Amino acid sequence: MPSRSARNKNPGNLAYGQFSQAQGATGQDGHLAIFKTSAQGFRAMMTLLSGSIYGALSLKDAIARYAPSSDNNQPEVYANFVSEQTDVALETHLNQLSCPQLAGVAWAMVMFEGWQP
């Protein structure tokens, strides 16, 4: 059975709001955005991660912002998983990554988020 993120075509489980709407979200499933295609959802995630807010953060801090412990996440476990999958050090700022490296980070995040087509 496809995961919620796959059903919503939202690989990164982005929240529904102004940002996701500007990226083409067509609706919401609870607090999560729904996109027309998975590619559109992934592109929205890449836009978020490469933007000025996340780009200025280290991988560790970006994950803590993206999946805060206040939302019952384990940001340290999440960040370590992404770092191990990508060979990107936790202290590396996202704006220091090449596009392929950032895509690798995003894909590792998608895996951690539980993407199951």
C-alpha positions in Angstrom: 0.0 0.0 0.0 1.4 3.4 -0.9 2.5 5.7 1.9 0.7 8.9 2.7 3.5 10.9 1.1 3.2 8.8 -2.1 -0.6 9.2 -2.2 -0.2 13.0 -1.7 2.6 13.1 -4.3 4.5 14.9 -1.6 7.8 12.9 -1.1 9.1 15.2 1.6 5.8 15.5 3.6 5.8 19.3 3.1 3.1 21.2 5.1 0.2 22.8 3.3 0.5 26.6 3.4 1.7 29.6 1.5 4.9 28.0 0.4 3.5 24.8 -0.8 0.6 26.6 -2.5 3.2 28.8 -4.3 4.9 25.6 -5.4 1.6 24.2 -6.9 0.0 22.3 -4.1 -3.6 21.6 -5.1 -5.0 20.7 -1.7 -4.2 19.3 1.7 -4.4 16.0 3.6 -4.6 17.1 7.2 -1.6 19.5 7.6 0.3 18.0 4.6 0.2 19.4 1.0 -1.1 17.5 -2.0 0.7 18.0 -5.3 -0.4 17.0 -8.9 2.8 14.9 -9.4 5.6 13.5 -7.3 8.1 15.4 -9.4 6.3 18.6 -8.5 6.4 17.7 -4.8 10.1 16.8 -5.0 10.8 20.1 -6.8 9.0 22.0 -4.0 11.2 20.2 -1.5 14.3 21.2 -3.4 13.2 24.8 -3.7 12.6 24.9 0.1 16.0 23.4 0.9 17.9 25.6 -1.6 16.1 28.8 -0.4 17.6 31.5 1.8 16.3 30.1 5.1 17.4 26.5 4.7 20.4 27.2 2.6 22.1 29.2 5.4 21.7 26.3 7.8 24.0 23.4 8.4 22.6 20.0 7.6 22.1 19.3 11.3 20.2 22.6 11.8 18.2 22.3 8.6 16.9 18.8 9.7 16.1 20.2 13.2 14.0 22.9 11.5 12.4 20.6 9.0 11.5 17.9 11.5 11.6 19.5 15.0 11.4 17.4 18.1 8.4 19.5 19.1 6.5 17.6 16.4 7.6 14.2 17.9 10.5 13.8 15.5 14.0 12.7 16.3 16.1 15.3 14.5 19.5 13.9 15.6 18.6 10.4 14.3 17.2 12.0 11.1 20.2 14.1 10.5 22.6 11.3 11.1 20.7 9.1 8.7 20.9 11.7 6.0 24.6 12.4 6.6 25.4 8.7 6.5 23.4 8.2 3.3 25.0 11.2 1.5 28.5 11.5 3.0 27.6 15.2 3.8 29.0 16.3 7.1 26.4 17.5 9.7 28.2 20.9 9.8 28.0 21.5 6.0 25.7 24.3 5.1 23.1 23.4 2.4 24.1 26.4 0.3 27.6 24.8 0.0 26.2 21.8 -1.8 26.1 21.3 -5.5 22.7 20.6 -7.0 23.4 16.8 -7.2 24.5 16.8 -3.6 21.4 18.7 -2.5 19.2 16.3 -4.5 21.0 13.4 -2.7 20.2 15.1 0.7 16.6 15.6 -0.4 16.3 12.0 -1.5 17.7 10.7 1.8 15.2 12.8 3.6 12.4 11.3 1.4 13.6 7.8 2.4 13.6 8.8 6.1 10.1 10.3 5.7 8.9 6.9 4.7 8.2 7.2 0.9 6.6 4.0 -0.3 5.2 4.1 -3.8 
